[in-house]
Amino acid sequence: MAKMAKSLKYIMLALTFVFVFVFAFTGCGSGMEKFETGPNEDDVVTGNGSLAVTKGDYMYFVNGYTACENTDVSNYNQTVTYGALYRVKLLNGFPEKDYDEESEDYDGSRKIKDVDILVKKVVGFESMGLYIFGDYIYFTSPSTDVDENLKIQNKKVMFYRTKIDRSTAPEFIYTTESDGENVSFNMLQNGDDIFLMILDGTNLKIVKYSQSVRKSDATYKNVSSVAFARYSTAGDVSEFNKDVYYTRTIQEEDEGLANGNIVCRYNLDESKNYDKVLADDKTSITFKFASKDSVFYEKTLSDSTMTDNKAKFCAVSNIAKINDETAETEISAIPYSDYALISGTRVVVNSGSAIILKSTNETLYSGSATIIGVYGDYVYLFDTSANTIKRVSLVNKEDGAYVTQTVIEKAKTSSKNCATVYDNKVIYLSTDQTNDSVYLHMVDLINDNEDHFVGVLEKKDYDKTESDE
């Protein structure tokens, strides 16, 4: 009997894996009609890499947030609504309300006009990030794969794409080997080619699409850091960013190297990898990010004779001159937990207890905070102790201190990707909701920080803002 039960378990497991494989690679009908309207092909895309992407008059967004460990079979079955991928047509840049709070018939639904679901999977979670290129939207979702004990591996991340007109089912791209906390990713456009780059633990996965067709896959091992260049607006990368720089650890075959690490590059034009662009026995490089003309990194001397083993934070526009003091810009003599670029080599840094403007070493903000980003003359940040979003002027002072303004009172602040700033708007996940639910909101930075609700409420959340109670 026990033997039969064991055999039955393996039969069920095999059938499950077969179904997952067939579903992942062939897809299935979504049961939803193709959209009759949508953005124009040449409309500008902004917000790539964030929780809400705009193309023309349409915004594609996460309708809520579900921690990956709380996802269940509904994500596999594609029956999700809360945390799913939606789109809304904007009027003058914002959703149009379809309700009147003063009406006797108001049901508390906070309905907005011209909003539709696009994908019934969880896209609002720890590793969320939306990108639009051409007529496809690329997105992530908690993995629906199962292990040998039929436990969902939902801490891993799956990558998908689907057409923005809802004419296709989600197309599977890749599942990470690592949990989401050890995964970072970016997408770049180079002419007709689209590159998805995923740092999956210590593996760098690069998937290339050309004319919407998947052309090649490459994986590079033992990778320790990547200088991702973030482009909010879809379009061709700069000449400098056609080289994607990364570091890898020293391996046995790397003769003559005992310390440090190795700088490599992947060229987008050639779709080709170049190993050992820089291999210095005395220098370890950790890439942080790239701008359109420079790469930013922490540099540590690994020579055993060095007296100061603290890493420096630097920038350079010619990777071959990382150790050339005449070409290398030292931004900070010590590393920090986070950085955000203002322009050129001007950055703001997070010390853990303060946000500092490194060009002058002035404290912009004191307290526990997470940098969201720099937009215009302001640095936007989460005040993690108060769960608010604030902005600090990079220009104006009062009584000797840079002017700080609270923009949003109730925000989800668990990670920096819970908010973004573009097109004179702060787009964020709001906690101004009961039942522990969070929904997307937009703040108009031009019009007195007016707040707009974005999304489709679950019925349990109708008319239940904390401010109403």
ZAFIDREN-780687 format. One line per 5 residues: number of its first residue (from 1); their letters; for each residue x, y, z of C-alpha. Coordinates in nm, 3 decimals. Each point is the difference from the previous one (the first is absolute). Example, Ala and Ser with C-alpha at 12.3 -4.5 7.8 and 13.67 -1.06 7.14 Angstrom:
// ZAFIDREN-780687
1	as	1.230,-0.450,0.780 | 0.137,0.344,-0.066
//
This chain:
// ZAFIDREN-780687
1	makma	0.000,0.000,0.000 | 0.281,0.240,0.092 | 0.174,-0.091,-0.325 | -0.318,0.078,-0.196 | -0.039,0.335,0.177
6	kslky	0.360,0.084,-0.079 | -0.051,-0.092,-0.366 | -0.317,0.210,-0.013 | 0.190,0.297,0.143 | 0.264,-0.023,-0.275
11	imlal	-0.266,-0.037,-0.270 | -0.173,0.315,0.126 | 0.333,0.180,0.017 | 0.086,-0.100,-0.356 | -0.342,0.112,-0.129
16	tfvfv	0.042,0.332,0.179 | 0.340,0.062,-0.158 | -0.136,-0.094,-0.344 | -0.288,0.244,0.039 | 0.230,0.278,0.120
21	fvfaf	0.234,-0.062,-0.292 | -0.278,-0.001,-0.258 | -0.163,0.308,0.151 | 0.325,0.194,0.028 | 0.117,-0.059,-0.353
26	tgcgs	-0.323,-0.011,-0.198 | -0.223,0.228,0.205 | -0.375,-0.019,-0.002 | -0.284,0.230,-0.091 | -0.061,0.272,0.254
31	gmekf	-0.373,-0.004,-0.063 | 0.011,0.378,-0.046 | -0.071,0.194,-0.316 | 0.262,0.201,-0.182 | -0.011,0.371,0.081
36	etgpn	-0.167,0.204,-0.272 | 0.192,0.314,0.090 | 0.347,0.073,0.128 | 0.306,0.219,-0.038 | 0.151,0.085,-0.337
41	eddvv	0.302,-0.198,-0.110 | 0.230,0.304,0.022 | -0.131,0.136,0.332 | 0.266,0.079,0.259 | 0.057,-0.255,0.278
46	tgngs	0.096,0.126,0.346 | 0.038,-0.174,0.335 | 0.179,-0.311,-0.123 | 0.130,-0.217,0.283 | -0.259,0.121,0.250
51	lavtk	-0.341,-0.099,0.135 | -0.187,0.207,-0.262 | 0.098,0.063,-0.363 | -0.166,0.255,-0.226 | -0.024,-0.020,-0.379
56	gdymy	-0.184,0.291,-0.155 | -0.329,0.049,0.184 | 0.004,-0.348,0.157 | 0.160,-0.109,0.324 | 0.078,-0.365,0.082
61	fvngy	0.027,-0.060,0.372 | -0.001,-0.239,0.295 | -0.341,-0.013,0.164 | 0.119,-0.060,0.355 | 0.279,-0.194,0.165
66	tacen	0.029,-0.360,0.120 | 0.314,-0.128,0.171 | 0.141,-0.287,-0.207 | -0.029,-0.248,0.287 | -0.375,0.070,0.017
71	tdvsn	-0.071,-0.088,-0.363 | -0.186,-0.322,-0.062 | -0.152,-0.214,-0.273 | -0.201,0.297,-0.132 | 0.324,0.140,-0.144
76	ynqtv	0.055,-0.328,-0.182 | -0.361,-0.017,-0.119 | 0.006,0.368,-0.104 | -0.306,0.100,0.200 | 0.167,0.286,0.188
81	tygal	-0.156,0.347,0.016 | 0.165,0.162,0.305 | 0.365,0.061,-0.086 | -0.063,-0.080,-0.368 | 0.101,0.200,-0.308
86	yrvkl	-0.253,0.262,-0.112 | -0.014,0.289,-0.242 | -0.192,0.327,0.013 | -0.055,0.276,-0.252 | 0.112,0.334,0.140
91	lngfp	-0.174,0.334,-0.045 | 0.247,0.288,0.013 | 0.249,-0.236,0.162 | -0.225,-0.145,0.273 | -0.279,-0.259,0.036
96	ekdyd	-0.353,0.134,-0.033 | -0.229,-0.058,0.297 | -0.323,-0.186,-0.063 | -0.170,0.069,0.334 | -0.127,0.278,0.222
101	eesed	0.069,-0.032,0.373 | -0.290,0.234,0.076 | -0.254,-0.209,-0.189 | -0.248,-0.214,0.196 | 0.070,-0.282,-0.243
106	ydgsr	0.377,-0.002,0.056 | 0.100,-0.357,0.084 | 0.351,0.072,0.122 | 0.167,-0.163,-0.300 | 0.203,0.304,-0.106
111	kikdv	-0.045,-0.106,-0.363 | 0.205,0.162,-0.273 | -0.084,0.008,-0.371 | 0.161,-0.203,-0.277 | 0.188,-0.246,0.221
116	dilvk	0.054,-0.365,-0.098 | 0.195,-0.299,0.117 | 0.281,-0.111,-0.230 | 0.158,-0.298,0.179 | -0.160,-0.198,0.285
121	kvvgf	0.328,-0.078,0.174 | 0.167,0.167,0.298 | 0.231,0.273,-0.131 | -0.003,0.221,0.311 | 0.254,-0.164,0.235
126	esmgl	0.357,0.039,0.130 | 0.170,-0.051,-0.337 | -0.246,0.193,-0.216 | 0.108,0.196,-0.305 | -0.187,0.083,-0.320
131	yifgd	0.154,0.085,-0.338 | -0.165,0.085,-0.332 | 0.184,-0.034,-0.330 | -0.198,0.015,-0.322 | -0.329,-0.182,0.043
136	yiyft	0.118,-0.225,0.285 | 0.001,0.053,0.374 | 0.257,-0.197,0.202 | -0.073,-0.084,0.363 | 0.093,-0.220,0.294
141	spstd	-0.211,-0.224,0.222 | 0.069,-0.235,0.294 | 0.095,-0.345,-0.127 | -0.273,-0.262,-0.029 | 0.246,-0.289,-0.029
146	vdenl	-0.017,-0.273,0.266 | 0.272,-0.205,0.165 | 0.003,-0.377,0.052 | -0.234,0.044,0.296 | -0.247,0.198,-0.215
151	kiqnk	0.081,0.318,0.189 | -0.031,0.316,-0.207 | 0.338,0.169,-0.048 | -0.155,0.345,0.015 | 0.312,0.179,0.128
156	kvmfy	0.159,-0.053,-0.339 | -0.088,0.235,-0.285 | -0.155,-0.073,-0.338 | 0.037,0.234,-0.297 | -0.271,0.039,-0.263
161	rtkid	-0.114,0.221,-0.282 | -0.334,0.054,-0.169 | -0.142,0.232,-0.264 | -0.143,0.322,0.138 | -0.315,-0.044,-0.210
166	rstap	-0.086,-0.319,0.195 | 0.006,-0.210,-0.316 | 0.236,-0.263,0.143 | 0.035,-0.204,0.316 | 0.306,0.074,0.217
171	efiyt	0.314,-0.143,-0.161 | 0.246,-0.158,0.242 | 0.362,0.120,-0.019 | 0.201,-0.121,0.300 | -0.015,-0.122,0.360
176	tesdg	0.276,0.097,0.240 | 0.204,-0.254,0.190 | 0.034,0.242,0.292 | -0.263,0.157,0.224 | -0.112,0.349,-0.096
181	envsf	0.208,0.170,0.269 | 0.310,-0.114,-0.193 | -0.130,0.102,-0.343 | 0.030,0.330,-0.185 | -0.084,0.074,-0.361
186	nmlqn	-0.011,0.263,-0.270 | -0.112,0.043,-0.360 | 0.163,0.202,-0.278 | -0.083,0.082,-0.361 | 0.266,0.015,-0.270
191	gddif	-0.152,0.064,-0.342 | -0.241,-0.285,-0.077 | 0.144,-0.214,0.279 | -0.137,-0.027,0.353 | 0.219,-0.144,0.275
196	lmild	-0.125,-0.145,0.328 | 0.287,-0.029,0.249 | -0.048,-0.190,0.325 | 0.255,-0.035,0.278 | -0.125,-0.327,0.147
201	gtnlk	0.215,-0.060,0.304 | 0.345,-0.039,-0.160 | -0.128,-0.064,-0.354 | -0.053,0.277,-0.254 | -0.277,-0.101,-0.240
206	ivkys	-0.038,0.204,-0.320 | -0.299,-0.058,-0.229 | -0.007,0.179,-0.335 | -0.313,0.078,-0.201 | 0.020,0.134,-0.355
211	qsvrk	-0.310,0.116,-0.188 | -0.203,-0.152,0.288 | 0.156,-0.344,-0.057 | 0.216,-0.169,0.263 | 0.340,-0.025,-0.167
216	sdaty	0.253,-0.113,0.258 | 0.065,-0.093,0.364 | 0.332,0.022,0.179 | 0.106,-0.072,0.357 | 0.322,0.117,0.167
221	knvss	0.100,-0.158,0.329 | 0.176,0.114,0.320 | -0.127,0.356,-0.046 | 0.018,0.224,0.306 | -0.129,0.339,-0.125
226	vafar	-0.148,0.168,-0.308 | -0.005,0.369,-0.098 | -0.362,0.028,-0.112 | -0.093,0.321,-0.184 | -0.361,0.090,0.080
231	ystag	-0.212,0.158,-0.274 | -0.346,0.113,0.108 | -0.089,0.097,-0.358 | 0.006,-0.270,-0.266 | 0.253,0.074,-0.274
236	dvsef	0.350,-0.071,-0.119 | 0.278,-0.005,0.254 | 0.301,0.232,-0.015 | 0.320,-0.112,-0.170 | 0.159,-0.047,0.342
241	nkdvy	-0.283,-0.225,0.120 | 0.041,-0.234,-0.295 | 0.262,-0.163,0.219 | -0.148,-0.160,0.312 | 0.274,-0.041,0.259
246	ytrti	0.004,-0.267,0.269 | 0.246,-0.168,0.236 | 0.068,-0.365,0.058 | 0.201,-0.183,0.262 | 0.342,-0.150,-0.066
251	qeede	-0.004,-0.365,-0.106 | 0.273,-0.266,-0.007 | 0.064,0.056,-0.370 | 0.077,0.369,0.061 | 0.372,-0.054,0.038
256	glang	0.207,0.266,0.171 | -0.292,0.149,0.190 | -0.033,-0.062,0.372 | -0.188,0.308,0.114 | -0.252,0.245,-0.135
261	nivcr	-0.257,-0.089,-0.264 | -0.051,0.025,-0.375 | -0.189,0.265,-0.199 | -0.183,-0.123,-0.310 | -0.233,0.160,-0.251
266	ynlde	-0.288,-0.107,-0.221 | -0.037,0.200,-0.322 | -0.357,0.058,-0.120 | 0.093,0.077,-0.362 | 0.186,-0.330,-0.039
271	sknyd	-0.200,-0.202,0.254 | 0.341,-0.116,0.112 | 0.176,-0.042,0.333 | 0.353,0.123,0.070 | 0.175,-0.161,0.295
276	kvlad	0.285,0.156,0.199 | -0.043,0.358,-0.113 | 0.180,0.084,0.323 | 0.175,-0.249,0.224 | 0.197,0.171,0.274
281	dktsi	0.147,-0.220,0.270 | -0.029,0.282,0.253 | -0.344,0.144,-0.070 | -0.353,-0.126,0.067 | -0.280,0.182,-0.178
286	tfkfa	-0.369,-0.004,0.096 | -0.216,0.169,-0.261 | -0.298,0.202,0.127 | -0.156,0.153,-0.312 | 0.078,0.172,-0.327
291	skdsv	-0.105,0.338,-0.137 | -0.011,0.087,-0.369 | 0.372,0.077,-0.002 | 0.159,-0.146,0.314 | 0.010,-0.307,0.219
296	fyekt	-0.019,0.028,0.380 | 0.162,-0.251,0.231 | 0.155,-0.074,0.335 | 0.370,-0.079,-0.013 | 0.193,-0.188,0.266
301	lsdst	0.373,-0.067,-0.007 | 0.047,-0.370,0.065 | 0.376,0.011,0.050 | 0.083,-0.142,0.344 | 0.236,0.291,0.060
306	mtdnk	-0.267,0.267,-0.024 | -0.054,0.206,0.312 | -0.354,0.122,-0.069 | -0.234,-0.276,-0.105 | -0.309,0.218,-0.039
311	akfca	-0.151,0.007,-0.345 | -0.015,0.325,-0.193 | -0.294,0.106,-0.215 | 0.114,0.119,-0.342 | -0.108,0.069,-0.357
316	vsnia	0.180,-0.028,-0.332 | -0.094,0.049,-0.365 | 0.273,-0.229,-0.134 | -0.002,-0.340,0.167 | 0.368,-0.056,-0.086
321	kinde	0.090,0.287,0.229 | -0.157,-0.122,0.322 | 0.331,0.039,0.181 | 0.110,0.316,-0.180 | -0.039,0.282,0.252
326	taete	-0.001,0.258,-0.280 | -0.305,-0.162,-0.162 | -0.178,-0.148,0.300 | -0.231,0.218,0.210 | 0.003,-0.086,0.368
331	isaip	-0.346,0.093,0.127 | 0.035,-0.136,0.352 | 0.284,-0.139,0.210 | -0.242,-0.249,0.157 | -0.288,-0.210,-0.139
336	ysdya	-0.367,0.052,0.085 | -0.309,-0.218,0.008 | -0.167,0.170,-0.297 | 0.064,0.260,-0.267 | -0.207,0.213,-0.237
341	lisgt	0.133,0.199,-0.293 | -0.079,0.370,-0.039 | 0.206,0.078,-0.311 | 0.356,-0.046,-0.119 | 0.178,-0.150,0.300
346	rvvvn	-0.219,0.180,0.258 | -0.176,-0.252,0.221 | -0.198,-0.019,0.322 | 0.083,-0.283,0.238 | -0.167,-0.178,0.288
351	sgsai	0.215,-0.041,0.311 | -0.271,-0.191,0.185 | -0.077,0.295,0.224 | 0.008,0.285,-0.253 | -0.029,0.089,-0.368
356	ilkst	0.314,0.188,-0.105 | 0.082,0.213,-0.304 | 0.350,-0.123,-0.079 | 0.115,0.293,-0.215 | -0.010,0.221,0.310
361	netly	-0.025,-0.266,0.276 | -0.309,0.179,0.129 | -0.276,-0.191,0.178 | -0.322,0.028,-0.197 | -0.211,-0.201,0.242
366	sgsat	0.058,-0.153,0.342 | -0.174,-0.323,0.091 | -0.071,-0.351,-0.123 | -0.094,0.021,-0.367 | 0.011,-0.181,-0.333
371	iigvy	0.085,0.192,-0.316 | -0.269,-0.032,-0.269 | 0.184,0.215,-0.252 | 0.087,0.347,-0.121 | -0.249,0.194,-0.212
376	gdyvy	0.046,0.362,-0.097 | 0.149,0.196,0.289 | -0.114,-0.248,0.265 | 0.105,-0.330,0.148 | -0.303,-0.215,0.087
381	lfdts	0.020,-0.242,0.290 | -0.194,-0.227,0.229 | 0.000,0.103,0.365 | -0.011,-0.359,0.122 | -0.076,0.096,0.361
386	antik	-0.316,0.192,-0.095 | -0.094,-0.189,-0.320 | -0.010,0.325,-0.194 | 0.151,0.122,-0.326 | 0.197,0.321,0.023
391	rvslv	0.194,0.212,-0.240 | 0.305,0.207,0.084 | 0.102,0.297,-0.210 | 0.348,-0.012,-0.149 | -0.009,0.377,-0.044
396	nkedg	-0.206,0.181,0.262 | 0.085,0.044,0.367 | -0.179,0.143,0.301 | 0.191,0.088,0.315 | 0.305,-0.173,-0.143
401	ayvtq	-0.174,-0.332,-0.069 | -0.121,-0.138,-0.331 | -0.379,0.030,-0.028 | -0.185,-0.326,0.068 | -0.363,-0.058,-0.091
406	tviek	-0.228,-0.296,0.077 | -0.167,-0.095,-0.329 | -0.189,-0.314,0.109 | -0.120,-0.088,0.349 | -0.067,-0.372,-0.031
411	aktss	0.224,-0.203,-0.228 | 0.129,-0.353,-0.015 | 0.370,0.034,0.067 | 0.124,-0.360,0.005 | 0.222,0.050,-0.306
416	kncat	0.098,0.280,-0.236 | -0.197,-0.150,-0.290 | -0.327,0.074,0.185 | 0.011,0.350,-0.152 | 0.132,0.185,-0.302
421	vydnk	0.014,0.360,-0.121 | -0.041,0.110,-0.362 | -0.209,0.239,-0.213 | -0.041,0.231,0.302 | -0.177,-0.275,0.195
426	viyls	0.080,-0.218,0.297 | -0.150,-0.344,-0.064 | -0.009,-0.209,0.313 | -0.170,-0.278,0.195 | -0.227,0.151,0.263
431	tdqtn	-0.076,-0.153,0.339 | -0.302,0.229,0.049 | -0.220,-0.309,-0.002 | -0.135,-0.250,0.249 | 0.036,-0.380,-0.025
436	dsvyl	0.378,0.043,-0.044 | -0.059,0.068,-0.370 | 0.207,0.246,-0.199 | -0.093,0.162,-0.330 | 0.167,0.225,-0.252
441	hmvdl	-0.032,0.378,0.030 | 0.140,0.292,-0.202 | 0.095,0.340,0.141 | -0.008,0.301,-0.231 | 0.317,0.197,0.077
446	indne	-0.121,0.290,-0.214 | -0.345,0.039,0.156 | 0.054,0.034,0.377 | 0.091,-0.368,0.045 | -0.355,-0.109,-0.079
451	dhfvg	-0.036,-0.374,0.059 | -0.175,-0.229,-0.252 | -0.110,-0.359,0.064 | 0.099,-0.249,-0.271 | -0.139,-0.350,-0.022
456	vlekk	-0.285,-0.236,0.062 | -0.096,-0.063,0.362 | -0.080,-0.343,0.130 | -0.353,0.002,0.141 | 0.130,-0.047,0.353
461	dydkt	0.182,0.333,-0.037 | -0.295,0.209,-0.113 | -0.024,0.340,0.169 | 0.239,-0.097,0.277 | 0.272,0.262,0.003
466	esde	0.141,0.064,0.344 | -0.074,0.370,-0.045 | -0.371,-0.079,-0.023 | -0.013,-0.184,0.330
//
